[in-house]
């Protein structure tokens, strides 16, 4: 299939999803054809693709189509991320101003972390920005997420992880990483001292959602030249307090 054909299919999928999303009720096939002005055979084929992906649902009794469960999950996740960013904005800014360090709101994105929001007190060259991704095994937030994965999902990650070595302090084996995870769970925060960058120390605490799951991590990081390690780790309670404040704002709480 050529690139233009692939683009055409994606465009048609998007048009149909637009039509169904803005419809006030489930739509008959003839209504979708009329609104999209697609050829019937093409429209039927695209609807079948969307059904197969869970983006569209077909009701045989009424012979109508509507947006599917997977589409609703996407919408819910996007809404939650937007709500999460708003909830974290003020607490993150206060934490950064009080500590004179950089703060970040991070979510799990498959086998990496994704920065949703950053407050950079030190705008150094390698400071992450919203939309950037980083590895799990050598970042504080990444290790926090790993500490709260199910056994099955954690094992899946370990089986495929490359454990790339960024510095001499990076964990390069599953055994070394696994040994740290119980300590992270018990402490309620994670650290990454010079593991991704030699000049950086990072710390992260979990943000919990209403289902008692780690929805995100609130991270604080700074340059090693600015503070000694013990003094930095002593800020853990403040980072945890900020993460709890964000959790409260989204209706979440740590498991009892």
PyMOL commands that set and color helices and strands:
alter all, ss='L'
color gray80, all
select helices_A, chain A and resi 3-22+29-36+40-52+69-99+140-147+151-160+174-187+229-233+236-249
alter helices_A, ss='H'
color red, helices_A
select strands_A, chain A and resi 27-28+56-59+64-67+102-109+112-119+133-134+190-193+200-208+214-223
alter strands_A, ss='S'
color yellow, strands_A
deselect
rebuild
show_as cartoon
